[in-house]
Amino acid sequence: MPADNHVHSEWSYDTTGEASMTGACQRALDVGVPAIAFTEHLDFTRWGANDPGAAAGLEPRRRNQIRPLDVPGYLAAVEECRQRFPDLRILSGVETGEAHLFASSADAVVGRNRFDRILGSLHAVPLRGRLVGLPAMFGLFGPDEVLRRYFAELTRLVEGSGLFQVLAHLDFPRRYWPASAGPYEEKEFEA
């Protein structure tokens, strides 16, 4: 059984009340998963000094739901789980959203802490001077155009950030694919 390398717990702002780091560890042991990486969201709603997005004049995402990761609390919870579940390999980590645009902010958090795994992800793309979340993009453009814009920005993320080790959920827009567009055909976007 492979490791689960992209897990969110109660420490990520977008999880439900049922999310539990200890529950995820127990479930991993129950089904035979040898290792788990808690890669909690490291997203920002304000530009920090020297963030490229600020220099580009972009307005950051306006999501009230996004909140800063309590890194000391999160790392203490990871350590507690390591003590409680010695037969499970437990990795700490973050999923940095738009790391190429929030480079300075993300670097500051990652540089002050020791994480085992750092993921890079793209949940929003620049549009008309601001960052727009992928669900909203489907309300503005047809599905093919959303994917084209997403993959173009994903390329900029990969080329513009050396912070992360793993690119997370390359097919993120697929979660919001409208049923009216028919089935999502990955081969249509391979290029």
BELJO-V58447 format. One record per residue. N is the residue number from 1. PHI is phi in whole degrees, 0 to 359 (NA if undefined). BURIAL is + if it has 24 or more other C-alpha atoms within 12 Angstrom, else -. Layout:
N_PHI_BURIAL, N_PHI_BURIAL
This chain:
1_NA_-, 2_283_-, 3_288_-, 4_257_+, 5_258_+, 6_211_+, 7_240_+, 8_250_+, 9_236_+, 10_298_+, 11_277_+, 12_265_+, 13_294_+, 14_258_-, 15_267_-, 16_273_-, 17_295_-, 18_275_-, 19_295_-, 20_209_-, 21_297_+, 22_294_+, 23_296_-, 24_295_+, 25_295_+, 26_297_+, 27_296_-, 28_301_+, 29_296_+, 30_299_-, 31_260_-, 32_89_-, 33_284_-, 34_281_+, 35_208_+, 36_219_+, 37_243_+, 38_273_+, 39_252_+, 40_286_+, 41_296_+, 42_240_+, 43_242_+, 44_230_+, 45_241_+, 46_225_+, 47_283_+, 48_265_-, 49_302_-, 50_74_-, 51_289_+, 52_302_+, 53_297_+, 54_293_+, 55_297_-, 56_279_-, 57_78_-, 58_280_+, 59_270_+, 60_291_+, 61_300_+, 62_249_-, 63_248_-, 64_297_-, 65_290_-, 66_292_-, 67_225_-, 68_296_+, 69_285_+, 70_280_-, 71_299_+, 72_300_-, 73_296_-, 74_298_+, 75_295_+, 76_295_-, 77_294_+, 78_299_+, 79_296_-, 80_299_-, 81_293_+, 82_298_+, 83_289_-, 84_285_-, 85_236_+, 86_294_-, 87_273_-, 88_244_+, 89_282_+, 90_242_+, 91_256_+, 92_268_+, 93_181_+, 94_223_+, 95_248_+, 96_274_+, 97_275_+, 98_52_+, 99_299_+, 100_285_+, 101_266_+, 102_253_+, 103_304_+, 104_293_+, 105_297_+, 106_293_+, 107_302_+, 108_297_-, 109_291_+, 110_295_+, 111_293_-, 112_275_-, 113_228_-, 114_251_-, 115_248_+, 116_281_+, 117_219_+, 118_234_+, 119_260_+, 120_248_+, 121_215_+, 122_228_+, 123_248_+, 124_214_+, 125_233_+, 126_294_+, 127_207_+, 128_50_-, 129_86_-, 130_213_-, 131_276_+, 132_239_+, 133_295_+, 134_300_+, 135_302_+, 136_293_+, 137_299_+, 138_292_+, 139_277_-, 140_255_-, 141_224_-, 142_292_-, 143_304_+, 144_297_+, 145_291_-, 146_300_+, 147_296_+, 148_299_+, 149_293_+, 150_299_+, 151_293_+, 152_296_-, 153_289_+, 154_298_+, 155_298_-, 156_296_-, 157_299_+, 158_297_+, 159_285_-, 160_256_-, 161_217_+, 162_254_-, 163_286_+, 164_263_+, 165_261_-, 166_226_+, 167_274_+, 168_270_+, 169_26_-, 170_305_+, 171_258_+, 172_311_-, 173_298_+, 174_303_+, 175_299_-, 176_249_+, 177_303_+, 178_288_-, 179_301_-, 180_294_-, 181_274_-, 182_82_-, 183_295_-, 184_288_-, 185_248_-, 186_303_-, 187_299_-, 188_292_-, 189_240_-, 190_301_-, 191_298_-
